Amino acid sequence: MNEATSPRRISLFDATLRDGEQAPGNAMTAEQKVRLALAIEAYGADIIEAGYPGSSPVDFEATRLIAAALTTARFATFNRTSIADVKLSIEAGGTGPNHQVQICGTGSDLHLRYKRGISRAEAVRETGEAIRFAHEMGAQDVSYGVEDASRGEKDLIEALVTEALSAGVTTVILADTTGCATPQEYGDLCAMVRSLLPDDVKLSTHCHDDLGLSLANALAGIQAGADEVQATLAGIGERAGNTPVEELAAALSYKGECFGATTSVRLDHLYRTFQMLSETIGMPAPRNKAIFGENAFATEAGIHQDGILKNPATYEFINPYRFDRERSLLVGRHSGRAIIRYLLEDLGEPVDENVVDRLYLEYVSERPDGRADELNVVRERLAATLRARA
């Protein structure tokens, strides 16, 4: 691939330890957050959001420990447009080039009126003050997030972004805070803001999943010129969650040519990191979750199994082994005769259709409990049955 057609490398900002952790049931200790930060670094995240130091002593301590532990990834701290927040973030994380001080401003009249009780002019002023203060404290990398940007008025967003640029931000983040945007709406928003930014200032997405569109919106943002995606493992986060890291990585790995984009995520490290997260916060994988779900690479349906046994590509677009997962064929009442033939061949037994029919009735169609068993369990039971009948 020549330089003219090379895909853009999208920066991955992992927000698992901040937005992901602040959702109910996801709290972690400082030590747990450090262990996860190192695992997130190992899968290839570019920036790891350590937390919100101004929110609690635990987040302050976690930020301090993560800052000392990381060796390749950078880290970010979350702040309101608050001098006090910025002071605490810099105390916790220092002023090195690996620390991104992230300042979040108010981007919609709805939030200004009902949440903040301030005017547009005050929102613009505090944006500039917080960013300039961070630089005065020695911060080398300051980003600016526009909260509720997807419901914000164009002229307000332009005023906030213009002020942030004049104060010296390196990244502008557009938050679909309530997950209300469609891909077309969010893409248009990203295109508008991208047109305001110089080439050396990144545009980052932060999408929530209330309509189930967080991944679609992040991809629309990339198509509109976004350079970075904020995402979380398994999509954990406020309410319905955020853009899932693993789904974004899969989409850009398999369909990257559609978006002209790629990432440096190590696909084979994602599942082990999710397992660590799952154990830490006590969150089992749902059955139907893409990439991480129990059934993501499992099938019981006979028609599907017949195709997979002949060629996995018939029903398997994503290769499970690329994600350190395994293909799983389960034998249950939705299975067909193909799985019985396969097991007989695997056991070195002749494939007699009369035998296949009898075993199909016993192991598949007439099972009273409707349970599905792993293939190796059925293989052992079938071998024992055949030995007994010999």
C-alpha positions as CSV (number, residue, x, y, z in Angstrom):
1,M,0.0,0.0,0.0
2,N,1.6,3.3,-1.0
3,E,1.7,6.4,1.1
4,A,-1.2,8.0,-0.7
5,T,-3.6,5.2,0.3
6,S,-2.2,4.3,3.7
7,P,-4.9,4.2,6.4
8,R,-4.9,6.7,9.1
9,R,-3.9,5.3,12.5
10,I,-6.6,6.1,15.0
11,S,-5.5,6.8,18.5
12,L,-7.3,4.7,21.1
13,F,-8.1,6.5,24.4
14,D,-9.2,3.9,26.9
15,A,-11.7,5.3,29.4
16,T,-12.4,2.1,31.3
17,L,-10.9,3.3,34.5
18,R,-12.8,6.5,34.6
19,D,-16.1,6.6,32.7
20,G,-16.3,2.8,32.9
21,E,-15.6,2.7,36.6
22,Q,-18.1,5.4,37.6
23,A,-21.1,3.4,36.5
24,P,-22.9,1.6,39.4
25,G,-21.3,-1.7,40.4
26,N,-17.9,-1.0,38.7
27,A,-15.9,0.6,41.6
28,M,-12.3,-0.4,41.9
29,T,-9.5,0.1,44.4
30,A,-6.4,2.1,43.4
31,E,-4.4,-1.1,43.2
32,Q,-6.9,-2.8,41.0
33,K,-6.9,0.2,38.7
34,V,-3.1,0.0,38.4
35,R,-3.2,-3.7,37.5
36,L,-5.8,-3.0,34.8
37,A,-3.9,0.0,33.5
38,L,-0.9,-2.2,32.9
39,A,-3.1,-4.7,31.1
40,I,-4.7,-1.9,29.0
41,E,-1.2,-0.6,28.2
42,A,-0.2,-4.2,27.0
43,Y,-3.1,-4.4,24.6
44,G,-1.9,-1.2,22.9
45,A,-4.0,1.7,24.2
46,D,-2.4,5.1,23.3
47,I,-3.9,7.0,26.3
48,I,-5.4,5.5,29.5
49,E,-7.8,7.6,31.5
50,A,-6.5,7.1,35.1
51,G,-9.5,8.8,36.7
52,Y,-10.9,12.0,38.1
53,P,-8.5,13.0,40.9
54,G,-10.9,15.7,42.1
55,S,-13.6,13.2,42.8
56,S,-12.1,11.1,45.6
57,P,-8.8,10.2,47.4
58,V,-9.0,6.8,45.7
59,D,-8.9,8.4,42.2
60,F,-6.1,10.7,43.3
61,E,-4.0,7.8,44.6
62,A,-4.8,5.7,41.5
63,T,-3.7,8.5,39.2
64,R,-0.4,8.8,41.2
65,L,0.3,5.1,41.0
66,I,-0.7,4.7,37.3
67,A,1.5,7.7,36.4
68,A,4.5,5.9,37.9
69,A,3.7,2.5,36.5
70,L,3.1,3.1,32.8
71,T,6.0,2.9,30.5
72,T,4.6,3.2,26.9
73,A,1.1,4.5,27.1
74,R,0.2,8.0,28.1
75,F,-2.4,8.7,30.8
76,A,-5.2,11.3,31.2
77,T,-7.0,12.9,34.1
78,F,-10.6,14.2,34.0
79,N,-11.4,17.7,35.2
80,R,-14.3,20.1,35.1
81,T,-13.6,23.6,34.0
82,S,-12.4,24.1,37.6
83,I,-9.1,25.5,38.9
84,A,-9.3,23.2,41.9
85,D,-9.8,20.1,39.8
86,V,-6.8,21.0,37.6
87,K,-4.6,21.6,40.7
88,L,-5.4,18.1,42.0
89,S,-4.8,16.5,38.7
90,I,-1.4,18.0,38.3
91,E,-0.5,17.2,41.9
92,A,-1.5,13.5,41.2
93,G,-0.1,13.1,37.7
94,G,2.6,15.7,37.3
95,T,3.4,17.8,34.3
96,G,5.3,15.4,32.1
97,P,4.5,15.0,28.4
98,N,2.8,11.6,29.2
99,H,0.1,13.3,31.2
100,Q,-3.0,14.7,29.3
101,V,-5.0,17.1,31.4
102,Q,-8.5,16.7,30.2
103,I,-10.9,19.6,30.8
104,C,-14.6,19.1,30.3
105,G,-16.8,22.1,29.5
106,T,-20.6,22.6,29.1
107,G,-21.7,22.4,25.5
108,S,-25.5,22.8,25.4
109,D,-28.0,25.4,26.5
110,L,-29.9,22.7,28.2
111,H,-27.0,21.9,30.5
112,L,-26.1,25.5,31.0
113,R,-29.6,26.4,32.2
114,Y,-30.6,23.4,34.2
115,K,-27.4,21.9,35.4
116,R,-24.9,24.8,35.7
117,G,-27.1,27.8,36.0
118,I,-24.6,29.9,34.0
119,S,-24.6,31.9,30.8
120,R,-22.9,31.0,27.5
121,A,-20.4,33.8,28.1
122,E,-19.5,32.3,31.5
123,A,-19.0,28.9,30.0
124,V,-16.6,30.2,27.4
125,R,-14.7,32.3,30.0
126,E,-14.2,29.4,32.4
127,T,-13.1,27.2,29.5
128,G,-10.3,29.5,28.7
129,E,-9.4,30.1,32.3
130,A,-9.1,26.4,33.1
131,I,-7.0,25.6,30.1
132,R,-4.7,28.5,30.6
133,F,-4.3,27.7,34.3
134,A,-3.3,24.1,33.4
135,H,-0.6,25.5,31.1
136,E,0.6,27.9,33.8
137,M,0.9,25.0,36.1
138,G,3.2,23.3,33.6
139,A,0.9,20.9,31.8
140,Q,2.2,20.1,28.3
141,D,-0.8,18.4,26.9
142,V,-4.3,19.8,27.6
143,S,-7.4,18.5,25.9
144,Y,-10.9,20.0,25.9
145,G,-14.1,17.9,26.0
146,V,-17.4,19.4,25.0
147,E,-20.1,17.8,27.2
148,D,-23.5,17.2,25.6
149,A,-22.1,18.4,22.2
150,S,-24.6,16.3,20.3
151,R,-27.4,18.5,21.7
152,G,-25.4,21.7,21.7
153,E,-26.1,24.6,19.5
154,K,-23.6,25.2,16.6
155,D,-22.7,28.7,17.6
156,L,-22.1,27.7,21.2
157,I,-19.9,24.8,20.3
158,E,-18.0,27.1,17.9
159,A,-17.4,29.7,20.6
160,L,-16.2,27.0,23.1
161,V,-13.9,25.4,20.6
162,T,-12.5,28.7,19.4
163,E,-11.7,29.7,23.0
164,A,-10.2,26.3,23.7
165,L,-7.9,26.6,20.7
166,S,-6.8,30.1,21.7
167,A,-5.9,28.8,25.1
168,G,-3.7,26.0,23.6
169,V,-5.5,22.7,23.6
170,T,-4.0,19.7,21.7
171,T,-7.2,17.7,21.4
172,V,-11.0,18.5,21.2
173,I,-13.4,15.8,22.3
174,L,-17.0,15.8,21.3
175,A,-19.3,13.9,23.7
176,D,-22.6,12.4,22.8
177,T,-23.2,12.4,26.5
178,T,-26.7,11.0,26.5
179,G,-26.2,8.7,23.5
180,C,-28.9,10.5,21.6
181,A,-27.2,11.1,18.2
182,T,-27.5,9.1,15.0
183,P,-24.4,8.4,12.9
184,Q,-25.5,11.1,10.4
185,E,-26.0,13.7,13.2
186,Y,-22.8,12.8,15.0
187,G,-20.7,12.7,11.8
188,D,-22.0,16.1,10.7
189,L,-21.0,17.5,14.2
190,C,-17.5,16.0,13.9
191,A,-17.1,17.4,10.3
192,M,-18.2,20.8,11.5
193,V,-15.7,20.9,14.4
194,R,-12.9,19.3,12.4
195,S,-13.2,22.3,10.0
196,L,-12.4,24.6,12.9
197,L,-9.3,22.8,14.0
198,P,-5.7,23.1,12.7
199,D,-4.1,19.9,11.5
200,D,-2.0,19.5,14.6
201,V,-5.0,19.5,16.9
202,K,-6.7,16.1,17.3
203,L,-10.5,15.5,17.2
204,S,-11.7,12.8,19.5
205,T,-15.0,11.0,19.9
206,H,-16.8,10.1,23.1
207,C,-20.0,8.2,22.4
208,H,-22.6,6.6,24.7
209,D,-24.8,3.7,23.9
210,D,-28.3,4.7,25.0
211,L,-29.6,4.0,21.5
212,G,-27.2,1.2,20.8
213,L,-25.3,3.5,18.4
214,S,-22.0,4.2,20.2
215,L,-19.8,2.2,17.8
216,A,-21.7,3.4,14.7
217,N,-21.3,7.0,15.9
218,A,-17.6,6.6,16.6
219,L,-17.1,5.1,13.1
220,A,-19.1,8.0,11.6
221,G,-16.8,10.3,13.6
222,I,-13.7,8.7,12.0
223,Q,-15.2,9.1,8.6
224,A,-15.8,12.8,9.3
225,G,-12.1,13.3,10.3
226,A,-11.8,12.2,14.0
227,D,-8.3,11.2,14.9
228,E,-9.1,9.4,18.2
229,V,-11.8,7.3,19.8
230,Q,-12.5,7.2,23.5
231,A,-13.8,3.7,24.3
232,T,-14.1,1.2,27.2
233,L,-13.6,-2.5,27.5
234,A,-16.9,-4.3,26.9
235,G,-18.4,-0.8,26.6
236,I,-18.8,-0.3,30.3
237,G,-19.8,3.1,31.4
238,E,-22.6,5.4,32.4
239,R,-26.1,3.9,31.8
240,A,-25.9,1.8,28.7
241,G,-22.2,2.4,28.4
242,N,-19.7,3.6,25.9
243,T,-18.1,2.6,22.6
244,P,-16.6,-0.9,23.2
245,V,-12.9,-1.1,22.6
246,E,-13.1,-4.6,21.2
247,E,-15.9,-3.9,18.7
248,L,-14.0,-0.8,17.5
249,A,-10.8,-2.8,17.1
250,A,-12.7,-5.6,15.3
251,A,-14.5,-3.2,12.9
252,L,-11.2,-1.4,12.0
253,S,-9.4,-4.7,11.7
254,Y,-11.9,-6.3,9.4
255,K,-13.5,-3.3,7.7
256,G,-10.7,-0.7,8.0
257,E,-10.7,-0.1,4.2
258,C,-14.2,1.2,4.5
259,F,-13.1,3.9,6.9
260,G,-9.5,4.4,5.7
261,A,-8.4,3.8,9.3
262,T,-6.6,1.4,11.5
263,T,-5.4,1.0,15.2
264,S,-2.4,-0.5,16.9
265,V,-4.6,-2.6,19.2
266,R,-3.3,-6.1,19.9
267,L,-6.4,-8.1,19.3
268,D,-5.1,-11.2,21.0
269,H,-4.6,-9.3,24.3
270,L,-8.2,-7.9,24.5
271,Y,-10.0,-10.9,25.9
272,R,-7.5,-11.6,28.7
273,T,-7.8,-7.9,29.7
274,F,-11.6,-8.2,29.7
275,Q,-11.3,-11.3,31.9
276,M,-9.3,-9.4,34.4
277,L,-11.8,-6.6,34.3
278,S,-14.7,-9.0,34.7
279,E,-13.1,-10.7,37.7
280,T,-12.3,-7.3,39.3
281,I,-15.7,-5.8,39.1
282,G,-17.7,-9.1,39.2
283,M,-19.3,-8.6,35.8
284,P,-19.8,-11.9,33.8
285,A,-19.9,-11.7,30.0
286,P,-23.4,-11.7,28.6
287,R,-24.2,-14.5,26.1
288,N,-24.7,-12.3,23.1
289,K,-22.0,-9.7,23.4
290,A,-19.8,-9.3,20.3
291,I,-16.2,-10.5,20.7
292,F,-16.4,-11.0,24.5
293,G,-19.8,-12.8,24.8
294,E,-20.1,-16.4,25.8
295,N,-21.8,-17.2,22.5
296,A,-19.8,-14.9,20.3
297,F,-18.0,-17.9,18.7
298,A,-20.4,-20.7,19.7
299,T,-23.2,-22.3,17.8
300,E,-25.8,-25.0,18.4
301,A,-27.9,-24.6,15.2
302,G,-27.5,-27.6,12.9
303,I,-27.5,-25.7,9.6
304,H,-24.7,-23.4,11.0
305,Q,-22.7,-26.3,12.3
306,D,-22.9,-28.2,9.0
307,G,-21.5,-25.1,7.3
308,I,-18.8,-24.5,9.9
309,L,-17.6,-28.1,9.8
310,K,-17.2,-27.8,6.0
311,N,-15.6,-24.3,6.1
312,P,-15.7,-22.0,9.2
313,A,-16.0,-19.0,6.9
314,T,-19.6,-20.0,6.0
315,Y,-20.9,-18.7,9.3
316,E,-17.9,-17.1,10.9
317,F,-16.9,-13.7,9.7
318,I,-14.6,-13.0,12.6
319,N,-11.9,-15.5,13.4
320,P,-12.1,-16.3,17.1
321,Y,-8.4,-17.2,17.3
322,R,-7.3,-13.7,16.4
323,F,-9.0,-12.5,19.7
324,D,-7.6,-15.4,21.7
325,R,-11.0,-17.0,21.7
326,E,-12.0,-20.5,20.6
327,R,-14.7,-21.8,18.3
328,S,-17.3,-23.8,20.2
329,L,-19.8,-26.2,18.7
330,L,-22.5,-27.3,21.2
331,V,-24.7,-30.4,20.8
332,G,-28.3,-29.8,21.7
333,R,-31.8,-30.2,20.3
334,H,-31.1,-27.5,17.6
335,S,-28.2,-29.5,16.3
336,G,-28.4,-31.7,13.2
337,R,-27.0,-35.0,11.9
338,A,-23.9,-33.3,10.6
339,I,-22.5,-33.0,14.1
340,I,-23.1,-36.7,14.7
341,R,-21.4,-37.7,11.5
342,Y,-18.5,-35.4,12.5
343,L,-18.1,-37.1,15.9
344,L,-18.2,-40.6,14.4
345,E,-15.5,-39.7,11.9
346,D,-13.5,-38.0,14.7
347,L,-13.7,-41.2,16.7
348,G,-12.7,-43.3,13.8
349,E,-16.0,-45.0,13.5
350,P,-17.8,-45.9,10.2
351,V,-20.5,-43.5,9.3
352,D,-23.6,-45.7,9.0
353,E,-26.7,-43.6,8.4
354,N,-28.8,-45.9,10.5
355,V,-26.4,-45.4,13.4
356,V,-26.4,-41.7,12.7
357,D,-30.2,-41.7,12.9
358,R,-30.3,-43.6,16.2
359,L,-27.6,-41.4,17.8
360,Y,-29.4,-38.3,16.5
361,L,-32.6,-39.3,18.3
362,E,-30.6,-40.0,21.5
363,Y,-28.3,-37.0,21.6
364,V,-30.2,-34.4,19.7
365,S,-33.9,-34.5,18.9
366,E,-35.3,-36.4,21.9
367,R,-33.3,-34.9,24.7
368,P,-35.9,-34.0,27.4
369,D,-33.9,-31.2,29.1
370,G,-33.1,-29.1,26.1
371,R,-29.6,-28.6,27.4
372,A,-26.7,-28.2,25.0
373,D,-23.3,-29.8,25.8
374,E,-19.8,-28.9,24.7
375,L,-18.6,-31.0,21.8
376,N,-15.8,-32.8,23.9
377,V,-18.4,-33.8,26.5
378,V,-20.6,-35.4,23.9
379,R,-17.6,-37.0,22.2
380,E,-16.7,-38.8,25.5
381,R,-20.3,-39.9,26.1
382,L,-20.6,-41.1,22.5
383,A,-17.4,-43.0,22.7
384,A,-18.6,-44.7,25.9
385,T,-21.9,-45.6,24.2
386,L,-20.2,-47.1,21.2
387,R,-17.8,-49.1,23.4
388,A,-20.8,-50.5,25.4
389,R,-22.6,-51.5,22.3
390,A,-19.6,-53.1,20.7
